[in-house]
Amino acid sequence: MRNEIYIGNRAFSKETLLIELELLNKLQRLSLKSGASVSETINNLLNQQLKEQQQ
């Protein structure tokens, strides 16, 4: 059984692809709860993380 999944001309390991899909699913759920887009949710999370690191 192959361990790679090909999308277009790029190869991804199955484990990496599953992790990324799981994270995307979590981002979508957070976005729905807050009424924001996924991009806005990502920006908010990054801003929070950066503020915490600066303290």
KOLGUMAR-385431 format. One record per residue (C-alpha): residue in one letter; x, y, z. Coordinates in Angstrom, 2 decimals. Layout:
! KOLGUMAR-385431
<r><rest>a</rest><X>X</X><Y>Y</Y><Z>Z</Z></r>
...
This chain:
! KOLGUMAR-385431
<r><rest>m</rest><X>0.00</X><Y>0.00</Y><Z>0.00</Z></r>
<r><rest>r</rest><X>1.37</X><Y>3.40</Y><Z>-0.95</Z></r>
<r><rest>n</rest><X>2.04</X><Y>5.95</Y><Z>1.75</Z></r>
<r><rest>e</rest><X>1.67</X><Y>8.94</Y><Z>-0.58</Z></r>
<r><rest>i</rest><X>-1.36</X><Y>10.73</Y><Z>-1.90</Z></r>
<r><rest>y</rest><X>-0.89</X><Y>12.73</Y><Z>-5.09</Z></r>
<r><rest>i</rest><X>-2.77</X><Y>15.97</Y><Z>-5.66</Z></r>
<r><rest>g</rest><X>-1.85</X><Y>17.42</Y><Z>-9.01</Z></r>
<r><rest>n</rest><X>1.91</X><Y>17.04</Y><Z>-9.31</Z></r>
<r><rest>r</rest><X>2.55</X><Y>17.15</Y><Z>-5.53</Z></r>
<r><rest>a</rest><X>2.92</X><Y>14.15</Y><Z>-3.24</Z></r>
<r><rest>f</rest><X>1.78</X><Y>14.21</Y><Z>0.39</Z></r>
<r><rest>s</rest><X>2.23</X><Y>11.54</Y><Z>3.04</Z></r>
<r><rest>k</rest><X>-1.09</X><Y>10.14</Y><Z>4.24</Z></r>
<r><rest>e</rest><X>-0.27</X><Y>11.10</Y><Z>7.83</Z></r>
<r><rest>t</rest><X>0.48</X><Y>14.72</Y><Z>6.94</Z></r>
<r><rest>l</rest><X>-2.65</X><Y>15.01</Y><Z>4.83</Z></r>
<r><rest>l</rest><X>-4.83</X><Y>13.58</Y><Z>7.60</Z></r>
<r><rest>i</rest><X>-3.38</X><Y>15.98</Y><Z>10.16</Z></r>
<r><rest>e</rest><X>-3.94</X><Y>18.94</Y><Z>7.87</Z></r>
<r><rest>l</rest><X>-7.53</X><Y>17.89</Y><Z>7.15</Z></r>
<r><rest>e</rest><X>-8.20</X><Y>17.46</Y><Z>10.86</Z></r>
<r><rest>l</rest><X>-6.85</X><Y>20.94</Y><Z>11.57</Z></r>
<r><rest>l</rest><X>-8.90</X><Y>22.43</Y><Z>8.75</Z></r>
<r><rest>n</rest><X>-12.00</X><Y>20.78</Y><Z>10.18</Z></r>
<r><rest>k</rest><X>-11.28</X><Y>22.30</Y><Z>13.60</Z></r>
<r><rest>l</rest><X>-10.72</X><Y>25.72</Y><Z>12.02</Z></r>
<r><rest>q</rest><X>-14.01</X><Y>25.47</Y><Z>10.17</Z></r>
<r><rest>r</rest><X>-15.86</X><Y>24.58</Y><Z>13.39</Z></r>
<r><rest>l</rest><X>-14.27</X><Y>27.51</Y><Z>15.24</Z></r>
<r><rest>s</rest><X>-15.20</X><Y>29.82</Y><Z>12.38</Z></r>
<r><rest>l</rest><X>-18.82</X><Y>28.69</Y><Z>12.40</Z></r>
<r><rest>k</rest><X>-19.06</X><Y>29.26</Y><Z>16.16</Z></r>
<r><rest>s</rest><X>-17.69</X><Y>32.80</Y><Z>15.89</Z></r>
<r><rest>g</rest><X>-19.36</X><Y>33.70</Y><Z>12.60</Z></r>
<r><rest>a</rest><X>-16.00</X><Y>34.49</Y><Z>11.01</Z></r>
<r><rest>s</rest><X>-14.30</X><Y>33.14</Y><Z>7.91</Z></r>
<r><rest>v</rest><X>-11.52</X><Y>30.58</Y><Z>8.21</Z></r>
<r><rest>s</rest><X>-9.01</X><Y>33.28</Y><Z>7.21</Z></r>
<r><rest>e</rest><X>-10.24</X><Y>35.59</Y><Z>9.96</Z></r>
<r><rest>t</rest><X>-10.05</X><Y>32.75</Y><Z>12.48</Z></r>
<r><rest>i</rest><X>-6.47</X><Y>31.97</Y><Z>11.45</Z></r>
<r><rest>n</rest><X>-5.53</X><Y>35.66</Y><Z>11.74</Z></r>
<r><rest>n</rest><X>-7.12</X><Y>35.89</Y><Z>15.19</Z></r>
<r><rest>l</rest><X>-5.33</X><Y>32.76</Y><Z>16.41</Z></r>
<r><rest>l</rest><X>-1.99</X><Y>33.98</Y><Z>15.06</Z></r>
<r><rest>n</rest><X>-2.46</X><Y>37.39</Y><Z>16.67</Z></r>
<r><rest>q</rest><X>-3.26</X><Y>35.79</Y><Z>20.03</Z></r>
<r><rest>q</rest><X>-0.20</X><Y>33.55</Y><Z>19.80</Z></r>
<r><rest>l</rest><X>2.09</X><Y>36.43</Y><Z>18.86</Z></r>
<r><rest>k</rest><X>0.79</X><Y>38.59</Y><Z>21.72</Z></r>
<r><rest>e</rest><X>1.41</X><Y>35.75</Y><Z>24.18</Z></r>
<r><rest>q</rest><X>4.96</X><Y>35.28</Y><Z>22.92</Z></r>
<r><rest>q</rest><X>5.73</X><Y>38.99</Y><Z>23.27</Z></r>
<r><rest>q</rest><X>4.78</X><Y>39.00</Y><Z>26.98</Z></r>
